[in-house]
Amino acid sequence: MTSVQLDDFIAGWIGGAASVIVGHPLDTVKTRLQAGRGYSGTVQCALKIFKNEHVGGFFKGLSFPLASIAVYNSVALGVYGNAQRAICQYRYGEESRRGPALSDVAAASAVVGLVTVAIGAPVDLVKIRLQMQTQLVRSGLNHKGIVSPEGLQRFKKLSAIFTRTVHWI
């Protein structure tokens, strides 16, 4: 078998970082709307964030997802590409130029789901809690209470997240 290829990991990191920078302002608005704290709609929510917290309010909590989602996407894409190559090499031989079958894609996706679910659950929790901080903090974000007293017990039931993460066919 060939060695692990790093190009998938690098592409995942770049893609993850770019998606966070572009999508984080909308994700912040969506998170605030889902919390149901007196917003009548998307535009009103965005305007209220801008009025009360300025442009920085849209990027509240950006540093954590920027670092973690870039790593998450890097791991996901890297594991997927390498798992798919390994599965195809095992099934069709070292020199085969055949593309992956649907079952190969599904198996590689399941491997990625198993690996990334442990990363995704804590990342989502911290990201959402950072986005929900509505008060202005002069020297950075208020990180107190991000991981609350329940601690890692929140992640005991990862089956729902695994089911969401694995792209079942």
WOWOLIN-V865977 format. One record per residue. RES is the residue in three letters. SS is DSSP state (@ for helix, = for strand, . for the rest). PSI is psi in whole degrees, -180 to 180 (* if undefined). D_CENTER is the distance of its C-alpha to the mean C-alpha in whole Angstrom. Layout:
res: {RES,RES}
ss: {SS,SS}
psi: {PSI,PSI}
d_center: {D_CENTER,D_CENTER}
//
This chain:
res: {MET,THR,SER,VAL,GLN,LEU,ASP,ASP,PHE,ILE,ALA,GLY,TRP,ILE,GLY,GLY,ALA,ALA,SER,VAL,ILE,VAL,GLY,HIS,PRO,LEU,ASP,THR,VAL,LYS,THR,ARG,LEU,GLN,ALA,GLY,ARG,GLY,TYR,SER,GLY,THR,VAL,GLN,CYS,ALA,LEU,LYS,ILE,PHE,LYS,ASN,GLU,HIS,VAL,GLY,GLY,PHE,PHE,LYS,GLY,LEU,SER,PHE,PRO,LEU,ALA,SER,ILE,ALA,VAL,TYR,ASN,SER,VAL,ALA,LEU,GLY,VAL,TYR,GLY,ASN,ALA,GLN,ARG,ALA,ILE,CYS,GLN,TYR,ARG,TYR,GLY,GLU,GLU,SER,ARG,ARG,GLY,PRO,ALA,LEU,SER,ASP,VAL,ALA,ALA,ALA,SER,ALA,VAL,VAL,GLY,LEU,VAL,THR,VAL,ALA,ILE,GLY,ALA,PRO,VAL,ASP,LEU,VAL,LYS,ILE,ARG,LEU,GLN,MET,GLN,THR,GLN,LEU,VAL,ARG,SER,GLY,LEU,ASN,HIS,LYS,GLY,ILE,VAL,SER,PRO,GLU,GLY,LEU,GLN,ARG,PHE,LYS,LYS,LEU,SER,ALA,ILE,PHE,THR,ARG,THR,VAL,HIS,TRP,ILE}
ss: {.,.,.,.,.,.,@,@,@,@,@,@,@,@,@,@,@,@,@,@,@,@,@,@,@,@,@,@,@,@,@,@,@,@,@,.,.,.,.,.,.,@,@,@,@,@,@,@,@,@,@,@,@,.,@,@,@,@,@,.,.,@,@,@,@,@,@,@,@,@,@,@,@,@,@,@,@,@,@,@,@,@,@,@,@,@,@,@,@,@,@,@,.,.,.,.,.,.,.,.,.,@,@,@,@,@,@,@,@,@,@,@,@,@,@,@,@,@,@,@,@,@,@,@,@,@,@,@,@,@,@,.,.,.,.,.,.,.,.,.,.,.,.,.,.,.,.,.,.,.,@,@,@,@,@,.,.,.,@,@,@,@,@,@,@,.,.,.,.}
psi: {151,165,172,133,132,-14,-34,-38,-43,-45,-40,-40,-47,-46,-40,-44,-44,-42,-35,-46,-42,-41,-14,-42,-43,-35,-37,-45,-46,-44,-42,-40,-41,-28,-18,46,56,25,136,-15,179,-49,-43,-39,-47,-42,-39,-41,-46,-43,-45,-31,-1,-167,-34,-25,-31,-24,17,128,17,-37,-41,-52,-30,-44,-47,-40,-32,-43,-43,-50,-36,-47,-45,-51,-41,-45,-41,-52,-44,-37,-43,-43,-43,-42,-46,-40,-39,-44,-37,-5,159,-40,2,136,8,142,165,143,166,-38,-32,-42,-43,-42,-43,-38,-41,-39,-45,-43,-43,-40,-43,-16,-33,-25,-42,-40,-52,-36,-47,-43,-50,-42,-47,-41,-36,-39,-28,-7,115,-15,150,134,123,-42,72,-173,156,107,-2,136,7,-50,104,-179,-26,-18,-135,-5,-24,-23,13,-39,78,-1,-37,-41,-39,-43,-38,-38,-42,128,85,143,*}
d_center: {30,29,27,23,22,20,19,16,15,16,15,11,11,13,11,8,10,12,10,9,13,14,12,11,15,15,12,14,17,15,14,18,20,18,20,23,24,27,26,28,25,23,25,27,23,23,26,26,23,25,28,27,25,25,23,21,20,18,16,16,14,12,13,11,7,9,10,7,5,8,9,6,7,10,11,10,12,15,15,15,18,20,20,21,24,25,25,27,29,30,31,33,34,33,35,34,32,31,28,26,27,25,25,24,20,20,21,18,15,16,16,13,12,14,13,9,10,11,8,6,9,10,7,7,11,11,9,11,15,15,14,17,20,22,25,25,25,27,26,22,20,22,20,22,21,17,18,20,23,22,20,18,20,17,15,19,18,15,17,15,12,13,15,12,10,13,15,18,21}
//
